[in-house]
């Protein structure tokens, strides 16, 4: 397994988790992303709506959630849903979202037999720390559900 990219140095992270799943067949990072985010679950859509509604008064940009579709082949420096593509190779996809309350990186790494998502966060203020309290609890469940779409 490749070493995952992180949003900052390990000792500066306020949140970091990694979840893995065995793959039925090899897949590229962008194909895996497409499969994981296609047709997001209604509960996840509701969670993004709630996040956007609560966060907006604090100056946080709306995420809009996962579109479940994309146009042309994405490239480094372009947006993929609400993330900026930092790195895109067949076996790794690193995405960031940087805002007033926190910076987050989601890094999808693949081997022929395993997929892993590592999420790292650096918070910038009290709102970012408060935001991460419920997100830190819910996030592992969301990531595992997304990874199951690859099994």
N, C-alpha and C positions, 0 to 999 in steps of 0.2 A: 504494500500500500504506500502510496506517495505521502509525503509529509504535507499536511494541510497548511494553506496560507491562513494567517491570522490578521485581524484588523490592527494590531499593534504588538509590542513586546509582551511576552507572557506575563511578566510581573506588573504590567499596566492594565491587564484585563479585569473587568468587573464581572464578567460572565463568560463562560466557555463550556460548551458541551459537544459531545460527539456521539453519533449513533450510526450503527452499521447494519447491513443486511446482506445475506447471500444472494447472488444474482443467478437467475435461471440460465441466462445467456449473456455474453459480452454485449456492451452497449456504449455508445459515446456519451460524453458528458451532456451535450446539448440535447440529444435524444432522450436521455434520462430526465433532464429538466422538463422537457415537453411532456413526457409521460406523467411525471409527478404533479405538474401544475394544470394539466388539462382537466376541464370540468371540475373546478374546486368544490369541495363538499359544502353544502348549505351552512353548516355550523362554522366553517372557516370563513365563508363570505360574511356571515353575521359578526364574527370576531373582528374582521378588518373594518367593517362599518362602525362597530362600537369603538375601536381604536381611533379611527379617523374623527369620529364625533367628539370623543373625550379629549383628544390631543389638540385639535384645531385651536381652541382658545389659548393654548400655551405656545402658539406660534409654530407648531410642528406641521410639516407638509403632509398632505393626505397621501396615503399609499395607493388607495384604490384596489388593493389586493392583487391576486393573480389573475391575469387576463385569460389564461387557459389557451392562448393562441399567440402566434407571432407571425410577422411578415417574412421578409427575406432573411437569409442566414445572418445571425448577429455577429458583431465584431467587437473586439476590445475597444472601450471608450464609448460604446453605445449603451442605451438603456434596454434592460430586459425586465419587463414588468416595472416595478419601482426601484430596481437595483441597477447600479452602474456595473458593466462588465469590466473587471480588472484583469482577468486572465481567462483565456479560453483555449483549451487544447483537448484532444480526444479523451484524455483521462483525468482532466481537472477543469473545473469551472469555479472561478472566484468572483463573487458579487458583493458590492458594498452599497450601503445606504448611509449617508452622513447627514446629520441634521443637528439642530440646536441642542437637543437633549441627549443624543448619543450617536456613536458610530457603530455600525454592525457589519460584519462580514460573514457571509455564508459560503462555505467552500465544499464543493462536491468533488470527491476523489473516487476513482474507479480502478479496479483491476479486472481481470477477466472473470473473477468469481465473487467480487465483493464491491459494494458501494458504501460510502460513508459521507455523512454531512457533518461538518464541524462548524459551529456557530460561535463567533467571538464578538464581544461587545465592550466598548469603553463608554461609560456614562460621563456627561459633562456637567450635570447640575442636579439639584434635588428632584426636579421633575423626572429626569432620566433615571435616577435611582428608584423613585416611586413607580415609574412606568415598568421597570424591570421586575418588580415584586410579583405581579400577576403573570407577566410574560414569562418570567423564569420558571414558574410552575407549569404553565400551559405548553410552553415551547417543546419540551421533549415529546409530548403526546402528538403534537402537530407533525413534528419531524418524523416520528416513527410511522404515522399514518401515511405520510407522503412516500417514505421509503418502501412501504408495503406494496405500493403500486409498481415497484420494480421487480418484485419477487415472482 
